[in-house]
C-alpha cells in the first residue's frame, strides 16, 4: 500500500463574532485560513487532514503552508507507506528542518491528520480504537471571551450562557488591572465554571507575578502562557510563586521540547494543541509525558475548522480529557465543509463515531470558500 496522490485545497472560512487572532492590526476580519489535504492510496482509499496556519499566533501563513506542502512535502511522500507515520514525520522533518524546534508544525500537522484518517479508514476503526484506548464519548467546551472593553463583556457572556456554556477561557494581557476586573466579572457570572486565563505570552515578568495571586483570589483556575515562550527563568519564578497552575503553550512544539521543560521545572502543565505539535503523533507523546510526570493536560485549539477540530476531539476523547476544552472553532467560524457539521449542545460536543476521524468531507462545500493562492 502506497500514497498515490496528495490534493491540496487552500480555503478561507467565513467568521462570526470578534476574535483578535482572526483580524488584521486595524481590526478588519480576515477569514480563517486553512489547507484541506486529501491523501489517496493506490487502492483509492482517501484520508482528509487540515493545516491551520494563523499568522497572528505564529509565523505560518496560508501561502507558506501551500508552498511547503506543494513543493517540499508532497513530492517526498508519494509512494511511501501511509502506515509508516513515524517515518513520514522523519522525512518531513528532513525536508523542512528544525530551527529552535520543529519547522512549520502547523503545516505538517495537516499531513499527519490525513494519514491517521486514512489508516483508520483502512482498518475500519476509530482513532481511539487504533490507539488502543476507550476514553470519552463527549467533550465539554469552554466559551472564549476577548472583549476590547468591559462594556462588551456581559453580551459576550450571555451568548455563551444562552447556548449552555458554563466554562470560560478569557484572553488577558498586557494590562493586569483590566484583566483582574474582567475575570472578576466573569467569575461572578459563572461562579461554578472552570475559568481559564490565557495571556498568549503578553505579560512581562513583573506584571505576571503581580497578576497571578490576584487572579487566584478572584477564582481563576489556571494561567496559560503568561510570558513569551523563551523566558524559562521567568516561568520558573511563576511556578515557584505557586499562586496558580502555570501552563505553557506556544513554546512546546516537539516532545523533546517538553522533556527539557519538565527537567527545568518551569511548568505545571500544557495547553495541548495537536496542530501546534505537528499533528497527532507527537501530540500523543506529549500527553503521555505529562501523565508520566503528574502534570496537567488541558485541551486547546487555534479556532480549528471542522477537520482539524475532529482530530483534536478524537485525541482529547481518547485520552480522557478531564477539563473543559478551549476549542472555539464553532464559536467563531461560520461555515463547515462536513456532511454533518460538529455542533455543540449545552456546551458539549459529541465525538464522531465513524471510522477515521469519524466525519465526511463534502467536496462541493469546499468550492465556495476556495482561496486564490
C-alpha atoms as one frame of an Amber mdcrd trajectory, in Angstrom:
protein
   0.000   0.000   0.000   1.423   3.362  -1.052   0.457   7.021  -1.159  -0.699
   7.655  -4.713  -1.755  11.317  -4.683  -1.997  14.385  -2.434  -4.598  17.046
  -3.237  -4.462  20.492  -1.641  -7.374  22.899  -1.183  -6.496  26.339   0.248
  -9.602  27.846   1.837 -10.833  30.827   3.846 -13.621  30.039   6.302 -16.040
  32.928   6.933 -16.011  34.108  10.540 -18.551  35.448  13.005 -18.185  37.489
  16.168 -14.873  39.056  17.141 -11.658  37.142  17.770  -8.412  39.087  17.794
  -6.356  36.359  16.127  -8.658  36.424  13.080  -8.229  40.156  12.484  -5.708
  42.448  10.835  -3.987  45.047  13.038  -6.662  47.602  12.078  -9.435  45.300
  13.335 -10.698  44.034   9.976 -11.798  40.415   9.656  -9.577  38.216   7.502
 -11.353  34.858   7.484  -9.841  31.701   8.924  -7.182  30.351   6.552  -6.675
  26.599   6.188  -5.447  23.983   3.750  -7.583  20.889   3.364  -5.404  17.909
   2.435  -6.651  14.732   0.756  -4.221  11.794   0.725  -5.247   8.877  -1.518
  -3.621   5.458  -1.576  -3.115   3.177  -4.574  -6.360   1.344  -3.740  -8.418
   4.535  -3.969  -8.990   4.996  -0.217  -8.629   8.599   0.956  -7.970  10.366
   4.246  -8.517  14.047   4.986  -6.421  16.404   7.065  -6.202  20.131   7.624
  -3.317  22.540   8.128  -4.416  25.634  10.018  -1.853  28.454   9.756  -2.594
  31.630  11.686  -0.011  34.371  11.200  -1.185  36.401  14.196  -0.288  33.497
  16.514   2.910  32.186  14.912   4.915  32.648  11.727   2.974  30.284   9.421
   0.671  31.692   6.747  -1.658  30.229   4.143   0.948  30.975   1.485   3.808
  29.266   3.326   1.657  26.242   4.102   0.636  25.808   0.452   4.160  26.285
  -0.938   5.671  23.896   1.623   3.024  21.247   1.051   3.150  21.589  -2.732
   6.888  21.833  -3.364   8.619  20.224  -0.376   6.383  17.703   1.400   4.115
  16.202  -1.262   6.978  15.088  -3.560   8.734  13.149  -0.794   5.519  11.454
   0.382   4.364   9.944  -2.909   4.909   6.145  -2.944   5.556   5.995   0.808
   3.660   3.592   3.069   0.977   5.707   4.833   1.116   3.388   7.853   4.714
   4.477   8.500   3.691   7.614  10.381   6.960   7.850  12.314   8.985   7.510
   9.107   6.885  10.143   7.364   7.431  12.580  10.230  11.164  11.916   9.975
  11.030  12.565   6.218   9.035  15.798   6.667  11.471  16.985   9.333  14.368
  16.295   6.979  12.716  18.222   4.151  11.798  21.179   6.395  14.318  21.148
   9.199  14.088  22.440  12.718  15.335  25.790  13.905  14.986  26.034  17.657
  12.317  23.319  17.339  10.178  21.581  14.695   9.925  23.597  11.478   6.426
  24.563  10.256   4.481  22.281  12.613   1.054  23.708  11.683   1.699  22.824
   8.057   2.956  19.305   8.846   0.033  18.620  11.180  -2.369  18.545   8.230
  -0.426  15.696   6.649  -0.324  13.819   9.964  -4.102  14.161  10.430  -4.808
  12.940   6.890  -2.561   9.911   7.450  -4.388   8.999  10.660  -7.743   9.356
   8.912  -6.586   7.148   6.024  -5.067   4.486   8.287  -8.183   4.160  10.415
 -10.467   4.074   7.374  -8.362   1.204   6.015  -8.581  -0.586   9.366 -12.274
   0.324   9.796 -11.737   1.718  13.289 -11.850   4.984  15.194  -8.693   6.793
  16.225  -9.266   5.783  19.848  -9.512   2.131  18.832  -6.341   2.451  16.720
  -4.533   3.768  19.787  -5.972   1.003  21.987  -7.994   3.379  24.147 -11.646
   3.882  25.026 -11.858   7.341  26.617 -14.800   9.728  26.494 -17.806   9.959
  24.164 -18.201  13.728  24.505 -16.025  16.731  25.350 -17.119  19.687  27.449
 -16.111  23.029  25.961 -15.354  26.482  27.302 -16.551  29.761  25.782 -13.879
  32.252  24.698 -14.042  35.858  25.869 -11.825  38.533  24.306 -13.539  41.901
  24.777 -11.777  45.104  23.768 -13.651  46.904  26.557 -15.568  45.871  29.665
 -18.732  47.315  28.135 -18.748  44.390  25.675 -18.342  41.699  28.306 -21.875
  40.972  29.511 -23.183  40.468  25.992 -20.344  38.047  25.235 -21.018  36.093
  28.413 -24.745  35.981  27.645 -24.044  34.480  24.221 -22.197  31.610  25.876
 -24.625  31.085  28.742 -27.605  31.085  26.367 -26.010  28.224  24.433 -25.425
  26.162  27.546 -21.774  27.005  28.197 -20.787  27.217  31.853 -16.993  27.377
  31.499 -14.992  30.290  30.128 -11.492  30.937  28.833 -10.507  34.591  28.919
  -7.860  36.343  26.834  -5.777  38.525  29.150  -2.630  40.736  28.959  -0.978
  43.133  28.724  -2.883  45.210  31.340  -3.269  43.235  34.590  -5.648  45.735
  36.160  -8.055  45.454  33.232  -7.658  41.670  33.377  -8.469  41.485  37.087
 -11.721  43.355  36.630 -12.514  41.277  33.548 -12.009  37.980  35.379 -13.822
  39.228  38.472 -16.913  39.935  36.391 -16.712  36.599  34.568 -16.391  34.673
  37.823 -19.430  36.479  39.207 -21.487  35.468  36.173 -20.179  31.880  36.158
 -19.468  31.035  39.805 -19.168  27.261  39.345 -17.462  27.037  35.958 -13.836
  26.388  35.046 -12.169  29.777  34.488  -9.028  29.776  32.383  -6.909  32.906
  31.794  -4.726  32.873  28.676  -2.162  35.650  28.231  -0.648  34.350  24.952
   2.766  35.475  26.184   1.554  39.034  26.713   2.809  39.869  30.237   6.300
  40.772  31.338   7.538  39.008  34.463   6.665  41.815  36.878   3.098  42.032
  35.561   2.678  38.250  35.666   3.958  37.992  39.251   1.587  40.799  40.242
  -1.419  39.341  38.428  -1.161  35.634  39.283  -2.033  35.744  43.029  -4.785
  38.295  42.440  -6.277  36.172  39.651  -6.168  33.216  42.046  -8.020  35.234
  44.704 -10.751  36.023  42.163 -11.185  32.331  41.400  -9.245  31.839  38.162
  -8.237  28.174  37.897  -5.175  28.285  35.605  -2.918  30.846  33.925  -1.736
  29.954  30.440   1.293  31.404  28.654   1.843  34.387  30.959   5.246  35.139
  29.373   6.851  34.823  25.931   7.714  31.140  25.499  11.510  31.511  25.643
  11.570  33.153  29.091  12.221  29.954  31.020  13.648  31.615  34.133  10.502
  33.735  34.379   8.271  30.684  34.077  10.259  29.059  36.864   9.715  32.119
  39.074   5.970  31.952  38.464   5.860  28.225  39.165   7.809  28.765  42.390
   5.413  31.567  43.358   2.722  28.888  43.344  -0.266  31.210  43.061  -1.828
  29.390  40.105  -1.015  26.386  37.922   1.215  27.779  35.159   0.592  26.280
  31.723   2.774  26.551  28.659   1.506  26.585  25.083   3.329  28.354  22.238
   6.799  27.197  23.327   6.018  23.469  23.484   6.313  22.170  19.926   8.129
  18.812  19.939   8.126  16.085  22.597  11.824  16.823  23.078  10.936  20.436
  23.955   8.527  19.206  26.593  11.022  16.761  28.104  13.516  19.592  28.534
  10.913  21.931  30.067   9.853  19.243  32.540  13.515  18.802  33.563  13.794
  22.574  34.047  10.700  22.523  36.303   9.130  25.565  34.632   5.532  24.431
  34.142   2.557  22.784  35.833   1.046  21.566  32.587   0.444  22.208  28.893
  -2.495  23.529  26.913  -2.359  20.909  24.176  -2.905  21.782  20.501  -2.260
  18.922  18.059  -1.600  21.354  15.212   0.984  23.261  17.230   2.883  19.993
  17.786   2.942  18.874  14.155  -0.024  16.523  14.455  -1.480  13.672  16.454
   1.645  11.501  16.510   3.792  13.971  18.527   0.784  15.284  20.477   0.071
  11.811  21.885   3.671  11.517  23.034   3.411  14.874  24.796   0.248  13.870
  26.636   1.917  10.661  27.782   4.953  12.628  29.023   2.646  14.916  31.017
   0.796  11.954  32.501   4.075  10.280  33.498   5.260  13.496  35.174   1.962
  14.055  37.025   1.362  17.365  35.218  -1.850  18.881  33.827  -3.075  18.246
  30.294  -5.625  20.746  29.014  -7.169  20.752  25.561  -6.982  23.829  23.382
  -7.017  24.821  19.739  -6.472  27.524  17.127 -10.081  28.231  16.183  -9.868
  24.854  14.463 -12.128  24.356  11.441 -14.050  21.128  11.191 -11.448  18.589
  10.000  -8.742  19.801  12.404 -11.396  20.068  15.121 -12.371  16.430  14.559
  -8.765  15.375  15.111  -8.492  17.369  18.356 -11.744  15.932  19.647 -10.622
  12.391  18.868  -7.343  12.938  20.717  -8.921  14.551  23.778 -11.639  11.927
  23.936  -9.202   9.028  23.644  -7.007  10.464  26.407  -9.989  11.205  28.646
  -9.535  14.963  28.942 -10.884  15.951  32.358 -11.109  19.741  31.877 -13.300
  21.803  29.526 -11.527  22.259  26.188 -10.863  25.704  24.730 -11.942  24.705
  21.218 -13.672  27.765  19.793 -13.875  26.979  16.084 -17.637  26.519  16.286
 -17.888  29.842  18.159 -16.046  31.983  15.622 -16.329  30.156  12.276 -19.450
  30.431  10.178 -19.039  27.546   7.735 -18.464  23.807   7.581 -17.213  21.525
   4.804 -18.600  18.430   6.543 -21.660  16.455   5.522 -22.749  16.637   9.176
 -21.214  19.685  10.916 -19.991  19.442  14.502 -22.416  21.475  16.615 -22.079
  21.776  20.415 -25.181  21.142  22.510 -25.364  22.627  26.008 -21.659  23.357
  25.994 -20.611  19.855  24.940 -19.777  18.248  21.626 -20.309  14.550  20.938
 -17.344  12.781  19.378 -17.969  11.396  15.880 -18.016   7.603  15.978 -17.350
   6.704  12.351 -14.080   5.267  11.064 -11.049   7.508  10.788 -11.775  10.999
  12.055 -15.429   9.991  12.105 -16.523  12.780   9.741 -17.157  13.045   5.996
 -15.941  15.976   3.906 -18.336  17.218   1.218 -16.174  18.286  -1.767 -18.967
  20.523  -3.055 -18.803  22.549   0.154 -15.120  23.287  -0.421 -15.701  25.153
  -3.678 -17.373  28.316  -2.272 -14.514  29.027   0.139 -11.504  28.217  -2.066
  -8.770  30.828  -1.743  -6.714  32.165  -4.636  -3.203  31.133  -3.573
